[in-house]
Amino acid sequence: MAATKKAPRVKALVAGNWKMNGLKASKKEVSGLARLLAKSKRVRCDVLVCPPATLIPLLKEEARGSKVAVGAQDCHAKVSGAHTGDISAEMLKDAGASYVIVGHSERRADHGETDAVVRAKAEAAHRAGLVAIVCVGETEAQRDARETLKVIRGQLKGSLPADATAKTTIVAYEPVWAIGTGRTPTAQDVAKVHAAIRGALVKRFGDEGAAMRILYGGSVKPSNAVELMGVENVNGALVGGASLKAEDFFGIISAYI
Ligand SMILES: O=C[C@H](O)COP(=O)(O)O
């Protein structure tokens, strides 16, 4: 009888995306989070905070010695050059980041970022030694037209670098209509999309694809975290609004206690 291959155990990641929120005083949320994590020795996931780039060095210092990693929300594809207002992956690494989110729907929508641009940014992240969190997700119109899986597969194909591995790359599924709205897909719908993402990752990257983390994002809160994080192939969360306050964010992280 042929041996069936067991799915690898994947350590979850709960990542906070502060978006354009936070000032120097917000460092107290990171020290508060570090304290809560230190008190609870049983947390079984990695924890990441992605503040605006201006706060990366400060929060990195604040998180020193704790379980909290610091990341960025976007990067430019090039190392340096005449790109006013942009920040390269190398600069983010230099500032203290170890992860960077690329292809968030707010950047795809507000800055016209295509899959090719997102892929170039993910490649830049890898070049700089950052883990790329590559976001995909359908709009409400696409969902209503029953195009969700087609859209997601196309975004994955176009946005993921050819040499992506489980160590360098994380996929975040964020239905656009669930972001900041308080609405979430059902656990069954999340399971269906995450299974399709897993299938596409395994088909393209083999064992690396089987071990790659797939986060769910969109209105994750302490009240729904246990249910959403319990879905098969959900390996953590990408959290917006509820990551701004240490207690709320810890409430989500607690799904992994
Ligand atoms: O990157 C995070 C997402 O856009 C989710 O935001 P939200 O948790 O406020 O819905």
The ligand as an SDF file (V2000), in Angstrom:
LIG
                    3D

 10  9  0  0  0  0  0  0  0  0999 V2000
   -3.9230   43.8370    6.5410 O   0  0  0  0  0  0  0  0  0  0  0  0
   -4.9420   43.7050    7.2350 C   0  0  0  0  0  0  0  0  0  0  0  0
   -6.2480   43.6570    6.6460 C   0  0  0  0  0  0  0  0  0  0  0  0
   -6.4410   44.5610    5.6410 O   0  0  0  0  0  0  0  0  0  0  0  0
   -7.3910   43.4350    7.5720 C   0  0  0  0  0  0  0  0  0  0  0  0
   -7.8660   44.6300    8.1370 O   0  0  0  0  0  0  0  0  0  0  0  0
   -9.0200   44.5410    9.2590 P   0  0  0  0  0  0  0  0  0  0  0  0
   -8.5540   43.5180   10.2530 O   0  0  0  0  0  0  0  0  0  0  0  0
   -9.0850   45.9170    9.8290 O   0  0  0  0  0  0  0  0  0  0  0  0
  -10.2560   44.1000    8.5570 O   0  0  0  0  0  0  0  0  0  0  0  0
  1  2  2  0
  2  3  1  0
  3  4  1  0
  3  5  1  0
  5  6  1  0
  6  7  1  0
  7  8  2  0
  7  9  1  0
  7 10  1  0
M  END
$$$$
